[in-house]
Amino acid sequence: MKSAKNKTFIFALILIGLIFAAIGLFNSGSMDNEAPTISINDTIYWNQKSPINLNISDNAALQSIKVELVDANATQIILNEEISEPKNSIDLNLQLPKSLILDRNRAYKLIIEAKDFGFFGGNTVTKSVNLIIDSKKPQIQIINQSYKITKGGSAVVVFRATDENLQNLYIESDGHIFKPTKFVKDGYWASLLAWNIQNPSFKAKIIAIDKAGNRSISNIDYYLQDRKYKESRIALSDRFLDGKIDELANQYAQDYAQLDRLAKFKFVNETLRISNEDIIHKITSAVPEEIIDRFYIEPFYPLKNGAAVASFGDHRFYTYNGDEVSQSWHMGLDLASTAMASMVANNAAFVAYNDLNGIYGENIILYHGFGLYTLYGHCNETSVKAGEHIGKNHIIGKTGTTGLALGDHLHFGVLVQGIEVRPEEWMDKKWMKDNIYDVLESAKKAINN
């Protein structure tokens, strides 16, 4: 009787061991019942030069990969590989044989097969990918453009860009990307451009890329007009540092108590300024229009009887006890008249921003279309709301001393796709006509003819 009980106990132990072994085997992936995953689009465009990229992954380990090129007439093996070392993810950069010449008018498929290791022979997955041959570059043709661009100023270009598989189109200038807008009809594009005042020279090129990776580049050749801007050396006083600077540092610096006078100034003039300008640049980089057929605004006169008290492009060097401690660029035009003077948006606009913004104080940003924005800083009052549309000659607020302002004034800025430009150009009716509107109208006639 005792022997029977022992046998039963031993059998139970063996059974439990087998169960745990089976669980371990299952968890180890040897009994994996999930097929590998092939990550590649169902349709790809190929220029016969760039590699074809794909990823194959599995929750256990991959055993083999096979890739075939198939058309109506033949099948060719491109890759047939056994995986020697256990891997659960493989990135492939397929290069088809250089001797293989494909016809862009024929239909091809890539048949990709992946197999993993498994207790019962593993799992196999197959994916069929449509392969479209496209080795033709996009076509770019400049229709019209401004004759010149001034350092710190604006210009416009109209061009044609065509490709049946066009995927990406932009204008690059010194690392900055400008987004063109469809102009008049499909295939034609226009964009305002800006020469960043902090760049010594200006280059711009149109870049068109299709789905197969074919790329075309066309330079936009403006006459470059250099312009000298003011440089100022400003001696910092303890009164200024213990006044406005201390106030702003106390409001925004997390480590305010650990900062001395100069550290507070550097925080406000550098750290806080960069943060505030990042907000401005992000907001003013958007170009929401899908297509335009015209663009026209009146010259900006935001402050009646306003006199300029500080110029655009002033490069300021700050000293303390004779030593240079920091610098900044003044990227707007300061206008002043009477205290709490009314600010007018003499063009219809969308209110893109209205909030407290560090050194800019109460800050309004208006959008006028075609990538053009205006900025109003140091306001004491605002009478618009972010997200609303306003008409011409709308009172948007009153001038003030909020932010880094010592006296009541308006900091007026103009931005083209995130780049500050000379407000004076956009306050000059003749400049706007000669450099923007006439160029667009001439291009429009050429496109419609």
C-alpha positions as a LaTeX table, in Angstrom:
\begin{tabular}{lrrr}
\hline
Residue & $x$ (\AA) & $y$ (\AA) & $z$ (\AA) \\
\hline
Met1 & 0.00 & 0.00 & 0.00 \\
Lys2 & 2.83 & 2.27 & 0.94 \\
Ser3 & 4.65 & 1.40 & $-2.30$ \\
Ala4 & 1.57 & 2.33 & $-4.37$ \\
Lys5 & 1.36 & 5.68 & $-2.63$ \\
Asn6 & 5.04 & 6.33 & $-3.33$ \\
Lys7 & 4.58 & 5.51 & $-7.02$ \\
Thr8 & 1.59 & 7.83 & $-7.22$ \\
Phe9 & 3.59 & 10.60 & $-5.52$ \\
Ile10 & 6.54 & 10.13 & $-7.90$ \\
Phe11 & 4.22 & 10.13 & $-10.91$ \\
Ala12 & 2.64 & 13.38 & $-9.69$ \\
Leu13 & 6.07 & 14.98 & $-9.32$ \\
Ile14 & 7.04 & 13.90 & $-12.84$ \\
Leu15 & 3.77 & 15.25 & $-14.22$ \\
Ile16 & 4.24 & 18.59 & $-12.46$ \\
Gly17 & 7.82 & 18.75 & $-13.78$ \\
Leu18 & 6.65 & 18.09 & $-17.31$ \\
Ile19 & 4.02 & 20.81 & $-16.99$ \\
Phe20 & 6.61 & 23.33 & $-15.78$ \\
Ala21 & 9.00 & 22.25 & $-18.52$ \\
Ala22 & 6.27 & 22.74 & $-21.11$ \\
Ile23 & 5.51 & 26.18 & $-19.70$ \\
Gly24 & 9.21 & 27.07 & $-19.81$ \\
Leu25 & 9.49 & 25.76 & $-23.35$ \\
Phe26 & 6.48 & 27.82 & $-24.39$ \\
Asn27 & 7.79 & 30.99 & $-22.72$ \\
Ser28 & 11.25 & 30.50 & $-24.20$ \\
Gly29 & 9.83 & 30.95 & $-27.69$ \\
Ser30 & 10.50 & 27.38 & $-28.83$ \\
Met31 & 6.75 & 26.91 & $-29.14$ \\
Asp32 & 6.30 & 30.33 & $-30.73$ \\
Asn33 & 3.02 & 30.44 & $-32.62$ \\
Glu34 & 3.40 & 34.01 & $-33.95$ \\
Ala35 & 4.76 & 34.56 & $-37.45$ \\
Pro36 & 7.49 & 37.15 & $-38.08$ \\
Thr37 & 6.54 & 40.72 & $-39.03$ \\
Ile38 & 7.71 & 42.28 & $-42.32$ \\
Ser39 & 7.76 & 46.09 & $-42.13$ \\
Ile40 & 7.62 & 47.69 & $-45.56$ \\
Asn41 & 4.91 & 49.59 & $-47.44$ \\
Asp42 & 2.59 & 47.62 & $-49.69$ \\
Thr43 & 3.75 & 49.81 & $-52.59$ \\
Ile44 & 7.21 & 51.30 & $-52.92$ \\
Tyr45 & 8.81 & 53.55 & $-55.52$ \\
Trp46 & 12.36 & 52.75 & $-56.56$ \\
Asn47 & 14.89 & 54.80 & $-58.54$ \\
Gln48 & 17.17 & 51.79 & $-59.21$ \\
Lys49 & 19.98 & 53.47 & $-57.24$ \\
Ser50 & 18.99 & 53.78 & $-53.60$ \\
Pro51 & 18.72 & 50.62 & $-51.48$ \\
Ile52 & 15.28 & 49.25 & $-50.62$ \\
Asn53 & 14.91 & 49.39 & $-46.84$ \\
Leu54 & 12.80 & 47.01 & $-44.76$ \\
Asn55 & 12.72 & 45.45 & $-41.32$ \\
Ile56 & 11.87 & 41.89 & $-40.34$ \\
Ser57 & 11.21 & 41.10 & $-36.69$ \\
Asp58 & 10.02 & 38.19 & $-34.58$ \\
Asn59 & 9.22 & 37.65 & $-30.91$ \\
Ala60 & 11.56 & 34.65 & $-30.85$ \\
Ala61 & 14.39 & 34.23 & $-33.39$ \\
Leu62 & 14.51 & 34.48 & $-37.17$ \\
Gln63 & 15.67 & 31.45 & $-39.15$ \\
Ser64 & 15.68 & 32.51 & $-42.82$ \\
Ile65 & 14.79 & 35.32 & $-45.23$ \\
Lys66 & 14.06 & 35.08 & $-48.91$ \\
Val67 & 13.33 & 37.90 & $-51.39$ \\
Glu68 & 12.25 & 37.40 & $-55.01$ \\
Leu69 & 11.66 & 39.90 & $-57.81$ \\
Val70 & 8.69 & 38.84 & $-59.92$ \\
Asp71 & 7.12 & 40.14 & $-63.10$ \\
Ala72 & 4.89 & 38.60 & $-65.74$ \\
Asn73 & 7.82 & 36.87 & $-67.42$ \\
Ala74 & 10.27 & 35.76 & $-64.77$ \\
Thr75 & 11.20 & 35.31 & $-61.13$ \\
Gln76 & 14.64 & 36.25 & $-59.84$ \\
Ile77 & 15.97 & 35.50 & $-56.38$ \\
Ile78 & 17.44 & 38.64 & $-54.83$ \\
Leu79 & 18.21 & 37.25 & $-51.38$ \\
Asn80 & 18.10 & 33.76 & $-49.85$ \\
Glu81 & 19.73 & 33.74 & $-46.46$ \\
Glu82 & 19.84 & 31.46 & $-43.45$ \\
Ile83 & 20.31 & 33.35 & $-40.18$ \\
Ser84 & 23.35 & 31.87 & $-38.49$ \\
Glu85 & 23.10 & 33.75 & $-35.18$ \\
Pro86 & 19.81 & 34.12 & $-33.25$ \\
Lys87 & 18.28 & 37.51 & $-34.04$ \\
Asn88 & 14.78 & 38.79 & $-33.45$ \\
Ser89 & 15.13 & 41.88 & $-35.67$ \\
Ile90 & 16.98 & 42.51 & $-38.93$ \\
Asp91 & 17.21 & 45.70 & $-40.99$ \\
Leu92 & 17.79 & 45.03 & $-44.67$ \\
Asn93 & 19.13 & 47.41 & $-47.31$ \\
Leu94 & 18.39 & 45.49 & $-50.47$ \\
Gln95 & 20.58 & 46.22 & $-53.47$ \\
Leu96 & 19.34 & 44.69 & $-56.70$ \\
Pro97 & 22.00 & 43.47 & $-59.13$ \\
Lys98 & 23.56 & 46.34 & $-61.10$ \\
Ser99 & 23.23 & 44.30 & $-64.28$ \\
Leu100 & 19.46 & 44.17 & $-63.76$ \\
Ile101 & 17.73 & 46.77 & $-65.95$ \\
Leu102 & 14.05 & 47.23 & $-65.14$ \\
Asp103 & 11.38 & 48.74 & $-67.38$ \\
Arg104 & 9.38 & 51.57 & $-65.72$ \\
Asn105 & 6.34 & 50.52 & $-67.82$ \\
Arg106 & 6.21 & 46.97 & $-66.43$ \\
Ala107 & 4.64 & 45.76 & $-63.20$ \\
Tyr108 & 6.99 & 44.22 & $-60.66$ \\
Lys109 & 6.53 & 42.66 & $-57.26$ \\
Leu110 & 8.88 & 41.84 & $-54.43$ \\
Ile111 & 7.90 & 38.61 & $-52.70$ \\
Ile112 & 9.41 & 38.61 & $-49.21$ \\
Glu113 & 9.37 & 35.45 & $-47.10$ \\
Ala114 & 10.54 & 35.18 & $-43.49$ \\
Lys115 & 10.66 & 32.12 & $-41.24$ \\
Asp116 & 11.38 & 31.79 & $-37.52$ \\
Phe117 & 12.55 & 28.92 & $-35.32$ \\
Gly118 & 9.86 & 26.88 & $-33.64$ \\
Phe119 & 9.21 & 23.61 & $-31.85$ \\
Phe120 & 7.04 & 22.36 & $-34.71$ \\
Gly121 & 9.12 & 23.67 & $-37.61$ \\
Gly122 & 8.61 & 27.40 & $-37.08$ \\
Asn123 & 6.27 & 29.97 & $-38.61$ \\
Thr124 & 6.47 & 31.43 & $-42.10$ \\
Val125 & 5.12 & 34.73 & $-43.40$ \\
Thr126 & 5.07 & 36.04 & $-46.96$ \\
Lys127 & 4.44 & 39.58 & $-48.12$ \\
Ser128 & 3.90 & 40.83 & $-51.67$ \\
Val129 & 5.07 & 44.40 & $-52.38$ \\
Asn130 & 4.27 & 46.37 & $-55.53$ \\
Leu131 & 7.52 & 47.79 & $-56.94$ \\
Ile132 & 7.11 & 50.90 & $-59.12$ \\
Ile133 & 10.17 & 51.89 & $-61.12$ \\
Asp134 & 10.79 & 55.66 & $-61.25$ \\
Ser135 & 14.20 & 57.05 & $-62.16$ \\
Lys136 & 12.97 & 60.39 & $-63.56$ \\
Lys137 & 13.83 & 63.52 & $-61.55$ \\
Pro138 & 11.21 & 66.19 & $-60.76$ \\
Gln139 & 11.20 & 69.22 & $-63.06$ \\
Ile140 & 11.67 & 72.75 & $-61.63$ \\
Gln141 & 11.22 & 75.99 & $-63.56$ \\
Ile142 & 11.32 & 79.47 & $-62.02$ \\
Ile143 & 8.49 & 81.60 & $-63.45$ \\
Asn144 & 9.28 & 84.92 & $-61.75$ \\
Gln145 & 11.05 & 86.31 & $-58.71$ \\
Ser146 & 12.01 & 89.53 & $-56.98$ \\
Tyr147 & 15.08 & 91.07 & $-58.56$ \\
Lys148 & 16.88 & 91.59 & $-55.27$ \\
Ile149 & 16.83 & 90.82 & $-51.59$ \\
Thr150 & 18.28 & 93.06 & $-48.89$ \\
Lys151 & 20.07 & 91.76 & $-45.84$ \\
Gly152 & 17.36 & 91.49 & $-43.21$ \\
Gly153 & 14.69 & 91.87 & $-45.88$ \\
Ser154 & 12.12 & 89.90 & $-47.88$ \\
Ala155 & 11.59 & 88.67 & $-51.42$ \\
Val156 & 9.24 & 86.41 & $-53.36$ \\
Val157 & 9.59 & 83.59 & $-55.89$ \\
Val158 & 7.10 & 81.81 & $-58.17$ \\
Phe159 & 8.04 & 78.51 & $-59.80$ \\
Arg160 & 6.74 & 75.35 & $-61.40$ \\
Ala161 & 7.53 & 71.94 & $-59.91$ \\
Thr162 & 6.14 & 68.82 & $-61.55$ \\
Asp163 & 6.47 & 65.09 & $-60.98$ \\
Glu164 & 3.73 & 62.46 & $-61.04$ \\
Asn165 & 5.15 & 61.05 & $-57.80$ \\
Leu166 & 6.19 & 64.29 & $-56.11$ \\
Gln167 & 6.47 & 63.79 & $-52.36$ \\
Asn168 & 8.43 & 66.66 & $-50.81$ \\
Leu169 & 8.93 & 70.24 & $-51.97$ \\
Tyr170 & 10.60 & 73.05 & $-50.04$ \\
Ile171 & 13.00 & 75.97 & $-50.25$ \\
Glu172 & 16.17 & 75.83 & $-48.18$ \\
Ser173 & 18.12 & 78.93 & $-47.20$ \\
Asp174 & 21.10 & 78.68 & $-44.89$ \\
Gly175 & 19.53 & 75.75 & $-43.05$ \\
His176 & 16.08 & 77.33 & $-42.76$ \\
Ile177 & 13.17 & 75.66 & $-44.55$ \\
Phe178 & 10.50 & 77.75 & $-46.29$ \\
Lys179 & 7.26 & 76.04 & $-47.27$ \\
Pro180 & 5.94 & 77.08 & $-50.71$ \\
Thr181 & 2.21 & 77.44 & $-51.33$ \\
Lys182 & 0.36 & 76.29 & $-54.45$ \\
Phe183 & $-0.16$ & 79.35 & $-56.62$ \\
Val184 & $-3.09$ & 79.78 & $-59.06$ \\
Lys185 & $-3.24$ & 76.10 & $-60.09$ \\
Asp186 & $-1.66$ & 72.69 & $-59.59$ \\
Gly187 & 2.01 & 72.45 & $-60.41$ \\
Tyr188 & 2.77 & 76.10 & $-59.63$ \\
Trp189 & 4.12 & 77.39 & $-56.32$ \\
Ala190 & 5.02 & 80.65 & $-54.62$ \\
Ser191 & 6.77 & 81.66 & $-51.43$ \\
Leu192 & 7.95 & 84.69 & $-49.54$ \\
Leu193 & 11.59 & 84.38 & $-48.48$ \\
Ala194 & 13.66 & 86.17 & $-45.86$ \\
Trp195 & 17.36 & 86.93 & $-45.43$ \\
Asn196 & 18.17 & 86.37 & $-41.77$ \\
Ile197 & 20.01 & 89.46 & $-40.58$ \\
Gln198 & 22.46 & 87.33 & $-38.61$ \\
Asn199 & 23.67 & 85.54 & $-41.76$ \\
Pro200 & 26.42 & 87.40 & $-43.67$ \\
Ser201 & 25.17 & 86.19 & $-47.05$ \\
Phe202 & 22.08 & 84.63 & $-48.61$ \\
Lys203 & 21.55 & 81.53 & $-50.70$ \\
Ala204 & 18.25 & 79.87 & $-51.51$ \\
Lys205 & 17.46 & 76.75 & $-53.47$ \\
Ile206 & 14.27 & 74.92 & $-54.40$ \\
Ile207 & 14.42 & 71.21 & $-53.59$ \\
Ala208 & 11.95 & 68.70 & $-55.04$ \\
Ile209 & 11.98 & 65.01 & $-54.07$ \\
Asp210 & 9.71 & 62.28 & $-55.41$ \\
Lys211 & 8.57 & 59.05 & $-53.77$ \\
Ala212 & 11.44 & 57.11 & $-55.30$ \\
Gly213 & 14.02 & 59.49 & $-53.81$ \\
Asn214 & 14.86 & 61.28 & $-57.05$ \\
Arg215 & 15.93 & 64.82 & $-56.21$ \\
Ser216 & 16.14 & 68.06 & $-58.19$ \\
Ile217 & 17.65 & 71.35 & $-57.00$ \\
Ser218 & 17.25 & 74.81 & $-58.53$ \\
Asn219 & 19.06 & 77.88 & $-57.17$ \\
Ile220 & 17.15 & 81.15 & $-56.79$ \\
Asp221 & 19.57 & 83.86 & $-57.88$ \\
Tyr222 & 18.73 & 87.22 & $-56.32$ \\
Tyr223 & 20.85 & 90.32 & $-56.50$ \\
Leu224 & 22.11 & 90.55 & $-52.91$ \\
Gln225 & 21.97 & 94.02 & $-51.40$ \\
Asp226 & 24.06 & 94.28 & $-48.27$ \\
Arg227 & 22.96 & 96.65 & $-45.56$ \\
Lys228 & 24.76 & 97.93 & $-42.51$ \\
Tyr229 & 22.83 & 97.89 & $-39.27$ \\
Lys230 & 23.44 & 99.80 & $-36.09$ \\
Glu231 & 25.72 & 98.49 & $-33.38$ \\
Ser232 & 25.22 & 99.76 & $-29.84$ \\
Arg233 & 27.31 & 99.47 & $-26.70$ \\
Ile234 & 25.08 & 99.71 & $-23.65$ \\
Ala235 & 26.52 & 100.16 & $-20.15$ \\
Leu236 & 24.37 & 98.36 & $-17.59$ \\
Ser237 & 23.49 & 100.30 & $-14.45$ \\
Asp238 & 22.75 & 98.81 & $-11.05$ \\
Arg239 & 19.43 & 100.61 & $-11.11$ \\
Phe240 & 18.43 & 98.80 & $-14.32$ \\
Leu241 & 19.71 & 95.45 & $-13.04$ \\
Asp242 & 17.88 & 95.85 & $-9.73$ \\
Gly243 & 14.72 & 97.03 & $-11.47$ \\
Lys244 & 13.36 & 95.45 & $-14.67$ \\
Ile245 & 15.95 & 92.68 & $-14.79$ \\
Asp246 & 15.37 & 91.63 & $-11.18$ \\
Glu247 & 11.62 & 91.71 & $-11.75$ \\
Leu248 & 11.78 & 89.42 & $-14.79$ \\
Ala249 & 14.31 & 87.07 & $-13.21$ \\
Asn250 & 12.14 & 86.78 & $-10.12$ \\
Gln251 & 9.16 & 85.97 & $-12.33$ \\
Tyr252 & 10.79 & 83.38 & $-14.60$ \\
Ala253 & 14.07 & 82.02 & $-13.12$ \\
Gln254 & 13.65 & 78.83 & $-11.09$ \\
Asp255 & 16.96 & 79.43 & $-9.28$ \\
Tyr256 & 16.36 & 83.15 & $-8.73$ \\
Ala257 & 17.68 & 83.14 & $-5.15$ \\
Gln258 & 21.07 & 81.81 & $-6.29$ \\
Leu259 & 21.62 & 84.43 & $-9.03$ \\
Asp260 & 23.67 & 87.58 & $-8.63$ \\
Arg261 & 23.01 & 90.74 & $-10.63$ \\
Leu262 & 24.92 & 89.70 & $-13.75$ \\
Ala263 & 23.60 & 86.15 & $-13.67$ \\
Lys264 & 20.07 & 87.55 & $-13.55$ \\
Phe265 & 20.81 & 89.75 & $-16.55$ \\
Lys266 & 22.31 & 86.86 & $-18.54$ \\
Phe267 & 19.29 & 84.73 & $-17.67$ \\
Val268 & 16.88 & 87.41 & $-18.93$ \\
Asn269 & 18.89 & 88.50 & $-21.98$ \\
Glu270 & 19.92 & 85.03 & $-23.10$ \\
Thr271 & 17.99 & 82.12 & $-21.57$ \\
Leu272 & 14.61 & 83.83 & $-21.31$ \\
Arg273 & 15.02 & 85.64 & $-24.64$ \\
Ile274 & 15.77 & 82.40 & $-26.47$ \\
Ser275 & 12.76 & 80.72 & $-24.88$ \\
Asn276 & 10.47 & 83.62 & $-25.84$ \\
Glu277 & 11.81 & 83.76 & $-29.40$ \\
Asp278 & 11.40 & 80.01 & $-29.80$ \\
Ile279 & 7.68 & 80.47 & $-29.10$ \\
Ile280 & 7.50 & 83.28 & $-31.67$ \\
His281 & 9.44 & 81.37 & $-34.32$ \\
Lys282 & 7.33 & 78.23 & $-33.88$ \\
Ile283 & 4.05 & 80.14 & $-34.22$ \\
Thr284 & 5.17 & 82.22 & $-37.20$ \\
Ser285 & 6.62 & 79.27 & $-39.15$ \\
Ala286 & 3.18 & 77.90 & $-40.06$ \\
Val287 & 1.76 & 78.41 & $-43.56$ \\
Pro288 & $-1.79$ & 77.02 & $-43.42$ \\
Glu289 & $-2.97$ & 77.83 & $-46.96$ \\
Glu290 & $-3.15$ & 74.99 & $-49.46$ \\
Ile291 & $-3.42$ & 77.29 & $-52.47$ \\
Ile292 & $-3.62$ & 81.03 & $-53.17$ \\
Asp293 & $-4.30$ & 82.99 & $-56.36$ \\
Arg294 & $-3.39$ & 86.45 & $-55.06$ \\
Phe295 & $-1.80$ & 88.18 & $-52.10$ \\
Tyr296 & $-2.25$ & 91.82 & $-51.17$ \\
Ile297 & $-2.11$ & 93.83 & $-47.95$ \\
Glu298 & $-1.86$ & 97.53 & $-47.18$ \\
Pro299 & 1.35 & 98.92 & $-45.68$ \\
Phe300 & 1.45 & 98.56 & $-41.90$ \\
Tyr301 & 0.94 & 101.64 & $-39.72$ \\
Pro302 & 0.27 & 100.16 & $-36.28$ \\
Leu303 & 0.63 & 103.34 & $-34.23$ \\
Lys304 & $-0.85$ & 106.69 & $-35.25$ \\
Asn305 & 1.79 & 109.44 & $-35.10$ \\
Gly306 & 4.27 & 106.88 & $-33.80$ \\
Ala307 & 7.94 & 107.83 & $-33.89$ \\
Ala308 & 10.73 & 105.28 & $-34.15$ \\
Val309 & 12.74 & 105.15 & $-30.90$ \\
Ala310 & 14.76 & 102.00 & $-31.70$ \\
Ser311 & 15.62 & 100.43 & $-35.04$ \\
Phe312 & 15.39 & 96.93 & $-36.46$ \\
Gly313 & 18.65 & 94.99 & $-36.57$ \\
Asp314 & 20.43 & 96.89 & $-33.80$ \\
His315 & 23.21 & 94.59 & $-32.57$ \\
Arg316 & 23.57 & 95.41 & $-28.89$ \\
Phe317 & 26.65 & 94.74 & $-26.78$ \\
Tyr318 & 26.15 & 95.05 & $-23.03$ \\
Thr319 & 28.95 & 96.06 & $-20.64$ \\
Tyr320 & 29.23 & 96.16 & $-16.88$ \\
Asn321 & 32.09 & 98.01 & $-15.23$ \\
Gly322 & 33.73 & 98.20 & $-18.65$ \\
Asp323 & 33.57 & 94.47 & $-19.44$ \\
Glu324 & 31.36 & 93.01 & $-22.17$ \\
Val325 & 28.95 & 90.58 & $-20.50$ \\
Ser326 & 26.29 & 89.75 & $-23.11$ \\
Gln327 & 24.78 & 90.73 & $-26.45$ \\
Ser328 & 21.49 & 90.60 & $-28.35$ \\
Trp329 & 19.80 & 91.57 & $-31.61$ \\
His330 & 16.82 & 93.92 & $-31.61$ \\
Met331 & 14.51 & 92.20 & $-34.08$ \\
Gly332 & 11.77 & 94.79 & $-34.40$ \\
Leu333 & 11.00 & 98.46 & $-34.71$ \\
Asp334 & 10.18 & 100.34 & $-31.50$ \\
Leu335 & 7.45 & 102.97 & $-31.99$ \\
Ala336 & 6.20 & 105.45 & $-29.39$ \\
Ser337 & 3.63 & 108.24 & $-29.24$ \\
Thr338 & 1.61 & 108.78 & $-26.08$ \\
Ala339 & 1.27 & 106.44 & $-23.14$ \\
Met340 & $-1.34$ & 103.72 & $-23.59$ \\
Ala341 & $-1.70$ & 104.59 & $-27.29$ \\
Ser342 & $-4.08$ & 102.48 & $-29.39$ \\
Met343 & $-2.51$ & 99.89 & $-31.67$ \\
Val344 & $-4.27$ & 99.31 & $-35.00$ \\
Ala345 & $-4.21$ & 96.26 & $-37.24$ \\
Asn346 & $-4.83$ & 98.03 & $-40.52$ \\
Asn347 & $-5.01$ & 94.70 & $-42.36$ \\
Ala348 & $-7.43$ & 91.84 & $-41.77$ \\
Ala349 & $-5.78$ & 89.06 & $-39.82$ \\
Phe350 & $-6.04$ & 85.86 & $-37.84$ \\
Val351 & $-4.94$ & 86.23 & $-34.21$ \\
Ala352 & $-2.28$ & 83.52 & $-33.95$ \\
Tyr353 & $-1.14$ & 84.37 & $-30.42$ \\
Asn354 & $-2.06$ & 86.59 & $-27.48$ \\
Asp355 & $-0.32$ & 85.86 & $-24.20$ \\
Leu356 & 2.34 & 86.92 & $-21.75$ \\
Asn357 & 5.71 & 86.11 & $-23.32$ \\
Gly358 & 8.66 & 86.99 & $-21.13$ \\
Ile359 & 10.73 & 89.91 & $-22.40$ \\
Tyr360 & 7.99 & 90.74 & $-24.94$ \\
Gly361 & 5.45 & 91.21 & $-22.16$ \\
Glu362 & 1.84 & 91.05 & $-23.33$ \\
Asn363 & 2.44 & 89.82 & $-26.86$ \\
Ile364 & 0.11 & 89.68 & $-29.87$ \\
Ile365 & 0.95 & 87.90 & $-33.15$ \\
Leu366 & $-1.27$ & 88.34 & $-36.21$ \\
Tyr367 & $-1.28$ & 86.26 & $-39.39$ \\
His368 & $-1.93$ & 87.98 & $-42.73$ \\
Gly369 & $-1.57$ & 85.03 & $-45.10$ \\
Phe370 & 1.17 & 83.68 & $-47.36$ \\
Gly371 & 3.52 & 83.10 & $-44.42$ \\
Leu372 & 3.52 & 86.76 & $-43.28$ \\
Tyr373 & 3.07 & 87.64 & $-39.59$ \\
Thr374 & 3.19 & 90.83 & $-37.52$ \\
Leu375 & 4.16 & 91.02 & $-33.86$ \\
Tyr376 & 3.16 & 93.53 & $-31.16$ \\
Gly377 & 5.09 & 93.51 & $-27.89$ \\
His378 & 5.03 & 95.28 & $-24.47$ \\
Cys379 & 1.25 & 95.84 & $-24.60$ \\
Asn380 & $-0.50$ & 97.06 & $-21.46$ \\
Glu381 & $-3.92$ & 95.98 & $-22.76$ \\
Thr382 & $-5.09$ & 93.64 & $-25.50$ \\
Ser383 & $-8.56$ & 93.53 & $-27.03$ \\
Val384 & $-8.30$ & 90.43 & $-29.22$ \\
Lys385 & $-8.38$ & 86.71 & $-28.50$ \\
Ala386 & $-6.16$ & 83.99 & $-29.94$ \\
Gly387 & $-8.00$ & 82.09 & $-32.64$ \\
Glu388 & $-10.30$ & 84.89 & $-33.80$ \\
His389 & $-10.35$ & 86.67 & $-37.15$ \\
Ile390 & $-10.31$ & 90.47 & $-37.16$ \\
Gly391 & $-11.06$ & 92.98 & $-39.91$ \\
Lys392 & $-9.14$ & 95.99 & $-41.18$ \\
Asn393 & $-8.42$ & 98.88 & $-38.82$ \\
His394 & $-9.23$ & 96.82 & $-35.73$ \\
Ile395 & $-7.96$ & 98.18 & $-32.40$ \\
Ile396 & $-5.98$ & 95.27 & $-30.96$ \\
Gly397 & $-4.76$ & 96.84 & $-27.71$ \\
Lys398 & $-2.71$ & 99.61 & $-26.14$ \\
Thr399 & 1.01 & 100.23 & $-25.85$ \\
Gly400 & 2.72 & 99.77 & $-22.51$ \\
Thr401 & 5.74 & 98.75 & $-20.47$ \\
Thr402 & 5.25 & 95.02 & $-19.94$ \\
Gly403 & 8.22 & 92.72 & $-20.42$ \\
Leu404 & 11.68 & 94.21 & $-20.95$ \\
Ala405 & 10.48 & 97.77 & $-21.66$ \\
Leu406 & 11.69 & 100.82 & $-19.76$ \\
Gly407 & 9.28 & 103.27 & $-21.33$ \\
Asp408 & 5.82 & 103.05 & $-22.90$ \\
His409 & 6.20 & 101.95 & $-26.52$ \\
Leu410 & 5.26 & 99.33 & $-29.11$ \\
His411 & 7.75 & 96.72 & $-30.25$ \\
Phe412 & 6.54 & 96.08 & $-33.81$ \\
Gly413 & 7.90 & 93.10 & $-35.70$ \\
Val414 & 7.32 & 91.48 & $-39.09$ \\
Leu415 & 8.17 & 87.83 & $-39.69$ \\
Val416 & 8.26 & 85.67 & $-42.82$ \\
Gln417 & 7.91 & 81.98 & $-41.99$ \\
Gly418 & 9.66 & 82.34 & $-38.65$ \\
Ile419 & 12.35 & 84.82 & $-39.73$ \\
Glu420 & 12.28 & 88.44 & $-38.51$ \\
Val421 & 12.51 & 90.92 & $-41.39$ \\
Arg422 & 12.75 & 94.67 & $-41.81$ \\
Pro423 & 9.36 & 96.19 & $-40.87$ \\
Glu424 & 10.22 & 99.26 & $-42.96$ \\
Glu425 & 9.82 & 97.25 & $-46.18$ \\
Trp426 & 6.29 & 96.26 & $-45.21$ \\
Met427 & 5.49 & 99.88 & $-44.33$ \\
Asp428 & 6.55 & 101.08 & $-47.81$ \\
Lys429 & 3.83 & 100.90 & $-50.45$ \\
Lys430 & 6.24 & 101.29 & $-53.38$ \\
Trp431 & 8.60 & 98.59 & $-52.11$ \\
Met432 & 5.70 & 96.19 & $-51.66$ \\
Lys433 & 4.44 & 96.87 & $-55.19$ \\
Asp434 & 7.81 & 96.60 & $-56.92$ \\
Asn435 & 9.17 & 93.60 & $-55.02$ \\
Ile436 & 6.11 & 91.52 & $-54.17$ \\
Tyr437 & 2.83 & 92.35 & $-55.89$ \\
Asp438 & 4.12 & 93.09 & $-59.41$ \\
Val439 & 6.15 & 89.86 & $-59.31$ \\
Leu440 & 3.11 & 87.80 & $-58.32$ \\
Glu441 & 0.81 & 89.44 & $-60.85$ \\
Ser442 & 3.31 & 89.00 & $-63.69$ \\
Ala443 & 3.73 & 85.33 & $-62.78$ \\
Lys444 & $-0.02$ & 84.85 & $-62.59$ \\
Lys445 & $-0.45$ & 86.18 & $-66.15$ \\
Ala446 & 2.30 & 83.88 & $-67.40$ \\
Ile447 & 0.70 & 80.86 & $-65.73$ \\
Asn448 & $-2.77$ & 81.60 & $-67.14$ \\
Asn449 & $-1.57$ & 82.24 & $-70.69$ \\
\hline
\end{tabular}
